[in-house]
Amino acid sequence: MENINSKQKQFWSGAGGDVWVNKQNEMDIMLNPLGAKAIDKLDLNQETKILDIGCGCGATTLEIAKKIDDGTITGVDISEPMLKRASQNATALELSNINFQVLDVQVDEMPSNDFDIAFSRFGVMFFENPFEAFSNIYKSLKEDGQLSFVCWQNPDLNPWQSLSIQVIKQFLDLPAPPPKSPGPFAFEDKTYIQEILEKSNFKDIKIDDNQEDIVMFSGKSIQEACEDYLTINPVVTEMLKNSEEKLKEEVLAALIDKFSHFHNGDGLLFPSATWIVTAKK
Ligand SMILES: C[S@@+](CC[C@H](N)C(=O)[O-])C[C@H]1O[C@@H](n2cnc3c(N)ncnc32)[C@H](O)[C@@H]1O
């Protein structure tokens, strides 16, 4: 049991978690509108008991908590630094209907028939075995409980990712993860999502195509935005850290060249494609 998701635990409590804590504001500006699409699908009432899966630094946990005065929300995650930040944010806002727990949704025991809603913003694509994870989520929901999450479609429809990878690959030997392996694009294929949810017994499964522009590095010049961009992928950061100055400059120049088309004077504006997924127990 201990080794399951160990790479992800190491990543999210290490380099990956550090990036998300340091860049929380930027990440939230980019992801808030997409998370809002999945929140809009929820049938929230005041007494609702909610699970926020892979809640990270807690932006959505806090957002939902504000909407349910008499309800409670539990944010769970495997990243200790991100949960620490989430707790600090909740304390600063004096929100008392929230709690956070270090918990692996695939492996750890969750209470049965407990939650009215299971929600996630980009926190469900990192399981070694998503079938086990979603069966666990299913079990934790009450009868007729709701599931709603947002995840990325194919990188080709998300040029903030695909174009940068194209650029970086000209200079560095970036590893290419096999399809469906844990990572941001594990759920790019909607038939795979459908299969996971059906096998976990969910009903009324809907997978909506959501395409909208997203803002990255708001308020930053093209140079600053691209410099920042190169710090948000820990694999790239690590590879560049050990590279010569000249190579770093070449990567940055090539990225600026590729991304300048998307700079609108107030940060990078990219098209994006996500799946908004809903289902019921
Ligand atoms: C892309 S981040 C999204 C964080 C947050 N939901 C947000 O939108 O800002 C993915 C999150 O999923 C968490 N995660 C990955 N595997 C997990 C697991 N097995 N159980 C719980 N959380 C997990 C990570 O630690 C990370 O915080």
The ligand as a Tripos MOL2 file, in Angstrom:
@<TRIPOS>MOLECULE
LIG
   27    29     1     0     0
SMALL
NO_CHARGES

@<TRIPOS>ATOM
      1 C1         -3.1690   20.3180  -10.4180 C.3       1 LIG1
      2 S1         -3.2360   20.3510   -8.6750 S.3       1 LIG1
      3 C2         -4.8070   21.1220   -8.4020 C.3       1 LIG1
      4 C3         -4.9220   21.7290   -7.0300 C.3       1 LIG1
      5 C4         -6.2180   22.4800   -6.7430 C.3       1 LIG1
      6 N1         -7.3810   21.6330   -6.8870 N.3       1 LIG1
      7 C5         -6.3410   23.7000   -7.6110 C.2       1 LIG1
      8 O1         -7.1280   23.6780   -8.5760 O.co2     1 LIG1
      9 O2         -5.6560   24.6920   -7.3460 O.co2     1 LIG1
     10 C6         -3.5800   18.6500   -8.3340 C.3       1 LIG1
     11 C7         -3.7520   18.3300   -6.8690 C.3       1 LIG1
     12 O3         -4.1480   16.9510   -6.7140 O.3       1 LIG1
     13 C8         -3.5060   16.4340   -5.5650 C.3       1 LIG1
     14 N2         -3.4810   14.9600   -5.6230 N.ar      1 LIG1
     15 C9         -2.7700   14.1960   -6.4770 C.ar      1 LIG1
     16 N3         -2.9720   12.8970   -6.1980 N.ar      1 LIG1
     17 C10        -3.8300   12.8250   -5.1570 C.ar      1 LIG1
     18 C11        -4.3990   11.7470   -4.3990 C.ar      1 LIG1
     19 N4         -4.1020   10.4760   -4.6700 N.pl3     1 LIG1
     20 N5         -5.2520   12.0530   -3.3780 N.ar      1 LIG1
     21 C12        -5.5200   13.3440   -3.0730 C.ar      1 LIG1
     22 N6         -4.9980   14.4000   -3.7450 N.ar      1 LIG1
     23 C13        -4.1630   14.1480   -4.7750 C.ar      1 LIG1
     24 C14        -2.1260   17.0920   -5.6390 C.3       1 LIG1
     25 O4         -1.4150   17.0160   -4.4310 O.3       1 LIG1
     26 C15        -2.4730   18.5030   -6.0700 C.3       1 LIG1
     27 O5         -2.7120   19.3430   -4.9820 O.3       1 LIG1
@<TRIPOS>BOND
     1     1     2 1
     2     2     3 1
     3     2    10 1
     4     3     4 1
     5     4     5 1
     6     5     6 1
     7     5     7 1
     8     7     8 2
     9     7     9 1
    10    10    11 1
    11    11    12 1
    12    11    26 1
    13    12    13 1
    14    13    14 1
    15    13    24 1
    16    14    15 ar
    17    14    23 ar
    18    15    16 ar
    19    16    17 ar
    20    17    18 ar
    21    17    23 ar
    22    18    19 1
    23    18    20 ar
    24    20    21 ar
    25    21    22 ar
    26    22    23 ar
    27    24    25 1
    28    24    26 1
    29    26    27 1
@<TRIPOS>SUBSTRUCTURE
     1 LIG1         1 GROUP 0 **** ****
